[in-house]
Amino acid sequence: MTSTEWCVFNAKTAELISHHQVEINQSFPKEGWVEEDPREIMQSVYECLERTCEKLCQLNVDVANIKAVGVTNQRETTLVWDKETGEPLYNAIVWLDLRTQSTVESLINKAPGQNKNHLKHKTGLPISTYFSAVKLRWLLDNVDEVRQAVRSGRAMFGTVDSWIIWCLTGGKDGGVHCTDVSNASRTMLFNIHSLDWDPELCRYFDVPMEILPEVRSSSEIYGWMVTVKGFHFSFIHQCLGDQSAALVGQMCFQEGQAKNTYGTGCFLLRNTGTKPLVSDHGLLTTVAYKLGKDEPACYALEGSVAIAGAVVRWLKDNLGIVQSSSDIEKLAAAAGTSSGCYFVPAFSGLYAPYWEPSARGIICGLTQFTNRNHLAFAALEAVCFQTREVLDAMNQDSGVPLTQLQVDGGMTSNRLLMQLQADILCIPVVLPTMSETTALGVAMAAGAAEGVGVWSLSPGHLPHVTSEKYKPQINSEESEFRFARWKKAVQRSMNWETTEPCCNSNGNTCLIYEKYD
């Protein structure tokens, strides 16, 4: 989460009426660590809410006409707070944080056959730094305040949705401690078949079940909001993980429909219907949504890529190659090619389909001719190649290749990226003209909740959203050649880092970094 945004939609037309966005700071206390301040998250929520309501008043829209509120969030980012004081006990540990790598390695080493998929039959997930259980385990092992709060029965655990909902529904004065199935399914503590917290999984990670939120459906009344910043609300709350919300916002309700979201990372989800499909090719099985208490859960195959838009930020903040994120399109277009340069941005290891935490970022194929324009082009290509790898795995698992890819997310404003994606996938890429797809999805789920009923999700009543289509413009032979070179570069990035301890001349413990040719 690098920002908070409130969006207000017309439930009849899906038109975006008003919105406001506030950036959130991320901190990097140590290499591989990524944190956010839970207090700042809530401050940004309140600021966005207040500013959006002011804008509605300027448009002569009565705030009382808002019938429901939904929350969408990064799914794996982990928090623990004190239910008596209402204060967080540590910063939020962000989904791509790597501090738990040694924990993950020890868990895999003790698994039968050292199999990272040991828990996949219940969770749909490999044992990885990505998911919440290992982050929570780190907090329990390393933060005294968390341990003491658990011991005295004051601790509450949640992903960002749980924290926001608890605060907005009263906090320490009766706040609702809950989450939905889409977020719970990303913790490694949740059984995706029984749709509840699993005692065996909790024992495996040594997590006390009493600190976990209640799991609800993705579309039902959770609680009533308190008065915020002078605005009185009496409407309803629900939540969906961000990628599930984008799936709903793209109207992917039918089995086989898929979408890809380009944000900090890249997330390709394919609706597999009411039966979970276990991947044989490195993808995740996740709960997509459950749109009502008595409705069945729908599942998805997911390919998660850690670094997409984050690579542009890295080029801007770390190397100074671009002054703003929008500059990368101009630079890449000026080159028109990577000139044989390939960039694997494995800053947090490699996620799907490899799940290889020891990988690290590399740039290869450099010559004296290579300049920053070529690097910019290679960075955009890297996003597209990673999506291609995930899409290939998804096609193999499902047995039915996608004929087009629906896309959304901040990076889709980059027209060159969209054309490159169509070229590398060799299928059309379809981009909705309304960019706030994730927010639309959670608004639809909130409006469709029983007791609200201002939005119908039946096929005949879904809003019509216009779109733009990018078609492949290069021949498949060239696309395959470039993709093969990319895969060669990926192999070079593997097994780069180990966590075997050693001592330097001062007697201090350090990490060994090894390169394998």
C-alpha positions in Angstrom: 0.0 0.0 0.0 1.7 3.2 -1.1 -1.5 5.2 -1.0 -5.1 5.4 0.4 -7.9 6.4 -1.8 -11.7 6.9 -1.3 -13.9 6.6 -4.3 -17.6 7.2 -4.6 -19.6 5.5 -7.4 -23.1 5.8 -8.8 -24.6 2.4 -8.2 -26.8 2.6 -11.4 -24.1 3.6 -13.9 -20.8 2.7 -12.2 -19.7 6.3 -12.8 -16.9 7.6 -10.5 -18.5 10.6 -8.8 -15.7 11.8 -6.5 -12.4 10.5 -5.1 -9.4 11.6 -3.0 -6.0 10.0 -2.7 -3.2 10.3 0.0 0.3 8.8 -0.3 1.6 6.6 2.5 5.2 6.4 3.4 7.0 3.1 3.5 10.1 2.7 5.6 13.0 0.3 5.0 14.7 -0.2 8.4 17.1 -2.9 7.1 17.8 -4.5 3.8 14.8 -6.5 2.7 12.6 -5.0 5.4 9.5 -3.0 4.4 7.2 -1.4 6.9 4.3 1.1 7.2 3.0 3.0 10.2 -0.6 1.8 11.1 -1.4 5.2 12.6 -0.4 6.9 9.3 -2.6 4.4 7.4 -5.6 5.5 9.6 -4.8 9.2 9.3 -4.8 8.8 5.5 -8.2 7.0 5.7 -9.7 9.8 7.7 -8.2 12.5 5.5 -9.4 10.8 2.3 -12.9 10.4 3.8 -13.1 14.0 4.9 -11.8 15.4 1.6 -14.0 13.2 -0.5 -17.1 14.3 1.4 -16.1 17.9 1.0 -15.8 17.4 -2.8 -19.3 15.7 -2.7 -20.7 18.8 -1.0 -19.2 21.0 -3.6 -21.0 18.9 -6.2 -24.2 19.3 -4.3 -24.3 15.6 -3.5 -25.7 14.7 -0.1 -23.3 12.5 1.8 -26.4 10.8 3.3 -27.0 9.2 -0.1 -24.0 7.0 0.4 -25.5 3.6 1.2 -22.5 1.3 1.8 -18.8 1.4 2.3 -16.3 -1.3 1.3 -12.7 -1.7 2.1 -10.1 -3.2 -0.2 -6.5 -3.7 0.8 -3.1 -5.4 0.4 -3.9 -8.9 1.5 -0.8 -10.2 3.3 0.5 -7.0 5.1 0.4 -7.9 8.8 -0.5 -5.9 12.0 -0.9 -6.6 15.7 -2.5 -4.1 18.0 -3.7 -3.7 21.6 -7.4 -3.9 21.9 -7.5 -2.0 25.2 -5.4 1.0 24.2 -6.2 0.9 20.5 -2.5 1.3 19.7 -0.5 -0.8 17.2 2.3 -2.8 18.9 4.6 -2.6 15.9 4.6 -1.2 12.4 2.7 -3.1 9.7 5.0 -5.6 8.0 4.4 -5.2 4.2 3.7 -8.2 2.0 7.0 -8.1 0.1 9.1 -7.9 3.3 11.9 -10.5 3.4 12.9 -10.5 7.1 11.3 -13.9 7.6 13.5 -15.8 5.1 15.3 -17.7 7.9 12.0 -18.7 9.4 10.7 -19.9 6.1 13.9 -21.9 5.5 13.6 -23.6 8.9 9.9 -24.4 8.3 10.7 -25.9 4.9 13.7 -27.9 6.3 11.4 -29.5 8.9 8.6 -30.3 6.4 8.5 -33.9 5.0 10.9 -34.1 2.1 11.7 -30.4 2.7 8.7 -29.7 0.5 7.7 -26.0 0.4 4.2 -27.2 -0.7 3.7 -29.2 2.5 0.7 -27.1 3.5 -0.7 -26.5 0.0 -3.5 -29.1 0.4 -5.1 -26.9 3.0 -3.9 -23.4 2.2 -3.4 -23.4 -1.6 -0.1 -21.7 -0.8 3.6 -22.6 -0.7 5.6 -21.8 2.5 6.9 -18.3 1.6 7.9 -14.9 3.1 4.9 -13.5 1.2 2.2 -14.7 3.5 1.0 -13.4 6.9 1.6 -16.4 9.2 5.4 -16.1 9.0 5.3 -12.4 9.5 3.1 -12.9 12.6 5.5 -15.6 13.8 8.3 -13.1 13.5 6.4 -10.5 15.6 5.7 -13.1 18.3 9.4 -14.1 18.3 11.0 -10.7 18.2 8.7 -8.0 19.6 8.3 -8.0 23.4 5.2 -5.8 23.3 3.5 -8.3 21.1 4.4 -11.3 23.3 3.2 -9.5 26.4 -0.1 -8.5 24.8 -0.8 -12.0 23.7 0.0 -13.3 27.2 -2.4 -10.9 28.8 -5.1 -11.4 26.2 -4.9 -7.9 24.8 -3.5 -8.7 21.3 -5.4 -8.5 18.0 -4.0 -9.7 14.7 -5.2 -8.7 11.3 -4.3 -7.7 7.8 -4.9 -4.1 6.9 -8.6 -4.5 6.3 -9.1 -5.8 9.8 -7.2 -2.8 11.3 -9.2 -0.3 9.2 -12.6 -1.9 9.9 -11.9 -2.2 13.7 -10.9 1.5 13.9 -13.8 2.8 11.8 -16.4 0.8 13.7 -15.3 2.1 17.2 -11.8 0.8 17.9 -11.3 0.1 21.6 -14.9 1.1 22.2 -16.5 -1.9 20.5 -14.8 -2.0 17.1 -15.6 -5.0 15.0 -12.6 -7.4 14.6 -13.2 -9.3 11.4 -11.9 -10.1 7.9 -13.3 -11.7 4.8 -12.4 -15.1 3.1 -10.3 -13.5 0.4 -7.9 -11.9 3.0 -8.0 -14.8 5.4 -6.9 -17.2 2.6 -3.6 -15.3 2.3 -2.5 -15.9 5.9 -1.5 -19.7 5.7 -3.7 -20.1 8.8 -7.0 -20.5 6.9 -8.4 -23.7 5.4 -9.7 -22.8 2.0 -12.0 -25.9 1.9 -13.7 -25.5 5.3 -13.5 -21.7 5.0 -12.3 -21.2 8.6 -9.2 -20.9 10.7 -7.5 -24.3 10.9 -6.3 -25.4 14.4 -3.7 -27.7 12.8 -2.2 -24.8 10.8 -2.3 -22.5 13.8 -0.4 -25.2 15.9 2.1 -25.6 13.0 3.0 -21.9 13.2 2.4 -21.7 17.0 -0.2 -18.9 16.6 -2.8 -18.5 19.3 -6.3 -18.7 17.6 -7.8 -16.2 20.0 -6.0 -13.3 18.4 -7.4 -14.0 14.9 -10.3 -12.0 13.5 -13.7 -13.5 12.7 -14.0 -14.6 9.1 -17.0 -13.3 7.2 -18.2 -13.4 3.6 -17.0 -10.6 1.2 -20.5 -9.0 1.0 -22.5 -8.6 4.2 -23.1 -6.1 7.0 -20.0 -6.0 9.2 -20.8 -3.0 11.4 -21.8 0.6 11.6 -19.3 3.3 11.1 -18.7 6.0 13.7 -18.9 9.8 13.1 -15.6 10.8 11.3 -14.3 14.3 11.1 -17.7 15.9 11.6 -19.4 13.7 9.0 -22.0 11.3 10.4 -22.2 7.9 8.7 -24.7 5.2 9.4 -23.8 2.8 6.5 -22.3 -0.6 6.2 -18.9 -2.1 5.9 -17.5 -5.1 4.0 -14.1 -5.9 2.5 -12.3 -7.7 -0.3 -8.6 -8.3 -0.9 -7.4 -5.9 -3.5 -6.9 -8.5 -6.3 -10.3 -10.1 -5.6 -11.8 -6.7 -5.8 -10.2 -6.1 -9.2 -11.6 -9.5 -10.4 -15.1 -8.3 -9.4 -14.5 -4.8 -10.8 -13.5 -6.5 -14.1 -16.8 -8.5 -14.0 -14.9 -11.8 -14.0 -17.7 -13.8 -12.5 -17.6 -16.7 -14.9 -15.3 -19.6 -14.7 -12.3 -19.1 -17.0 -12.4 -15.3 -16.9 -9.2 -13.6 -15.9 -7.6 -10.2 -15.2 -4.1 -8.9 -14.5 -3.4 -5.9 -12.2 -0.3 -3.9 -12.6 0.6 -2.1 -9.4 3.6 -2.4 -7.1 3.6 -6.0 -8.1 1.6 -7.8 -10.8 -1.3 -10.2 -10.0 -3.0 -12.4 -12.6 -6.2 -14.1 -11.3 -8.3 -16.6 -13.2 -11.8 -17.5 -11.9 -12.0 -21.3 -11.4 -15.6 -21.4 -10.1 -16.7 -23.0 -6.9 -14.1 -25.7 -6.8 -10.5 -24.9 -5.9 -8.0 -25.9 -8.7 -4.6 -27.0 -7.4 -1.8 -25.8 -9.6 1.0 -28.1 -10.8 2.9 -25.2 -12.3 3.8 -22.8 -9.5 0.5 -20.8 -9.1 -1.5 -20.2 -6.0 -5.0 -21.5 -5.2 -6.9 -18.7 -3.4 -10.4 -17.7 -2.4 -11.5 -15.1 -4.9 -14.7 -14.0 -3.1 -17.9 -15.1 -1.3 -20.6 -12.7 -2.2 -23.0 -13.2 0.7 -23.3 -15.3 3.9 -25.2 -18.1 2.1 -23.5 -17.9 -1.2 -20.8 -20.4 -2.2 -17.1 -19.3 -2.2 -15.5 -18.8 -5.6 -11.9 -19.7 -6.1 -9.1 -18.4 -8.4 -5.7 -19.5 -9.7 -3.3 -16.7 -9.0 0.1 -15.8 -10.3 1.8 -13.2 -8.1 4.8 -11.2 -9.2 6.5 -9.2 -6.5 8.1 -6.4 -8.6 6.2 -4.6 -11.4 5.6 -0.8 -10.8 8.2 -1.0 -8.1 10.9 -1.4 -10.7 10.0 2.1 -12.1 10.2 3.5 -8.6 13.6 1.9 -8.2 14.9 3.5 -11.4 13.6 6.8 -10.2 14.6 6.8 -6.5 17.7 4.6 -6.5 19.3 5.3 -9.8 17.9 8.7 -10.8 17.4 7.4 -14.4 13.9 9.0 -14.5 12.5 12.1 -12.7 9.0 10.8 -12.5 7.2 7.5 -13.1 5.7 8.9 -16.3 9.1 9.6 -17.8 9.9 5.9 -18.3 7.5 5.6 -21.3 9.2 8.5 -23.0 12.7 7.0 -22.4 11.7 3.5 -23.5 9.9 4.8 -26.6 13.0 6.8 -27.6 15.0 3.5 -27.7 12.3 1.4 -29.1 14.2 -1.7 -28.0 16.3 -3.0 -25.1 19.2 -3.7 -27.6 19.7 -7.2 -26.1 19.5 -6.0 -22.5 17.4 -8.1 -20.1 16.4 -7.0 -16.6 15.2 -9.5 -13.9 13.9 -7.3 -11.0 14.1 -10.1 -8.4 14.5 -7.6 -5.5 12.4 -9.8 -3.2 13.3 -13.1 -4.8 11.1 -14.6 -7.4 7.4 -15.3 -6.8 5.2 -17.2 -9.3 5.9 -19.5 -10.9 9.3 -20.1 -9.3 8.9 -19.3 -5.6 12.7 -18.9 -5.3 13.6 -16.6 -2.4 17.4 -16.9 -3.1 17.1 -15.1 -6.5 18.2 -11.5 -6.8 17.9 -8.8 -9.4 20.2 -8.8 -12.4 20.7 -6.8 -15.6 22.5 -8.8 -18.3 23.3 -8.3 -22.0 24.9 -4.9 -21.4 27.3 -3.5 -24.0 29.1 -0.1 -24.4 26.1 0.8 -26.6 23.6 0.4 -23.7 22.1 3.6 -22.3 19.4 4.6 -19.9 16.7 4.4 -22.6 17.5 0.8 -23.2 17.3 0.1 -19.4 13.9 1.8 -19.3 12.7 -0.4 -22.2 14.1 -3.5 -20.5 12.4 -2.6 -17.2 9.0 -2.4 -19.0 9.7 -5.7 -20.9 10.5 -7.3 -17.5 6.9 -6.6 -16.3 5.6 -8.2 -19.5 7.9 -11.2 -19.4 6.9 -12.0 -15.8 3.2 -11.8 -16.8 3.9 -14.1 -19.8 5.5 -16.7 -17.4 2.5 -16.6 -15.1 0.0 -16.8 -18.0 1.8 -19.8 -19.5 1.6 -21.6 -16.2 -2.1 -20.7 -15.9 -2.8 -22.0 -19.4 -1.1 -25.3 -18.6 -3.0 -25.7 -15.3 -6.4 -24.9 -16.8 -5.9 -26.6 -20.1 -7.8 -23.7 -21.8 -5.6 -20.9 -23.1 -6.8 -17.4 -22.6 -7.6 -15.6 -25.9 -7.3 -12.1 -24.4 -6.2 -10.6 -21.1 -8.2 -8.0 -19.2 -5.9 -5.5 -17.4 -6.1 -2.8 -14.8 -3.9 -0.9 -12.3 -1.7 2.2 -12.2 0.8 1.0 -14.8 -1.8 0.5 -17.5 -1.7 4.3 -18.2 1.6 3.5 -19.9 0.5 2.8 -23.5 3.9 1.4 -24.6 3.7 -1.1 -21.7 0.3 -2.3 -22.9 1.5 -2.7 -26.5 4.6 -4.6 -25.3 2.3 -6.8 -23.2 0.2 -7.7 -26.2 3.3 -8.4 -28.3 4.9 -10.6 -25.7 1.7 -12.6 -24.9 0.7 -12.8 -28.6 -2.9 -12.1 -27.6 -5.0 -8.9 -27.3 -4.8 -6.9 -24.1 -8.1 -5.2 -23.0 -8.0 -2.1 -20.9 -11.2 -0.5 -19.4 -11.4 3.2 -19.8 -12.5 3.5 -16.1 -9.2 3.1 -14.3 -10.5 2.6 -10.7 -11.4 -1.1 -11.2 -10.3 -2.3 -7.8 -12.4 0.4 -6.0 -15.3 -0.3 -8.3 -15.2 -4.0 -7.4 -15.4 -3.5 -3.7 -18.1 -0.8 -4.1 -20.2 -3.4 -6.1 -19.7 -6.0 -3.4 -20.7 -3.5 -0.7 -23.7 -2.3 -2.6 -24.9 -5.9 -3.3 -24.8 -6.9 0.4 -28.0 -8.2 1.9 -29.8 -5.4 3.6 -28.2 -2.8 1.2 -29.3 -4.0 -2.2 -28.4 -1.0 -4.2 -26.2 -2.9 -6.7 -27.2 -6.1 -8.5 -24.4 -8.5 -9.5 -26.7 -10.7 -11.7 -25.4 -11.0 -15.3 -28.2 -8.9 -16.9 -27.7 -6.0 -14.5 -23.9 -5.5 -14.6 -22.8 -2.1 -15.7 -21.3 -1.7 -19.2 -17.7 -0.5 -19.0 -16.0 0.7 -22.3 -12.5 -0.5 -23.0 -9.5 -0.1 -25.3 -7.9 -3.1 -27.0 -4.2 -3.5 -27.8 -3.4 -6.2 -30.4 -0.1 -7.9 -31.1 2.1 -6.0 -33.6 5.1 -8.3 -33.9 5.3 -11.9 -35.2 5.3 -14.7 -32.8 8.8 -15.9 -33.7 10.3 -12.6 -32.5 8.2 -12.7 -29.3 9.3 -16.3 -28.6 13.0 -15.4 -29.2 12.9 -12.5 -26.7 11.0 -14.6 -24.2 13.6 -17.3 -24.4 16.4 -14.8 -23.8 14.4 -13.5 -20.7 14.2 -17.1 -19.3 17.9 -17.5 -19.7 18.4 -14.3 -17.7 16.0 -15.6 -15.0 18.2 -18.7 -14.6 21.2 -16.4 -14.0 19.4 -14.7 -11.1 18.7 -18.0 -9.2 20.6 -19.2 -6.1 22.3 -15.8 -5.6 21.9 -15.5 -1.9 22.2 -18.0 1.0 21.7 -17.3 4.7 24.5 -19.4 6.0 26.1 -17.5 8.8 29.8 -16.5 8.8 32.0 -14.2 10.8 34.0 -11.3 9.5 37.4 -10.1 11.0 35.5 -8.3 13.8 33.7 -11.4 14.8 30.4 -10.1 13.7 27.9 -12.4 12.0 27.2 -11.7 8.4 25.5 -13.3 5.4 27.2 -15.2 2.7 26.3 -14.1 -0.8 27.2 -16.7 -3.4 27.1 -16.6 -7.2 26.6 -19.8 -9.1 27.6 -19.8 -12.8 
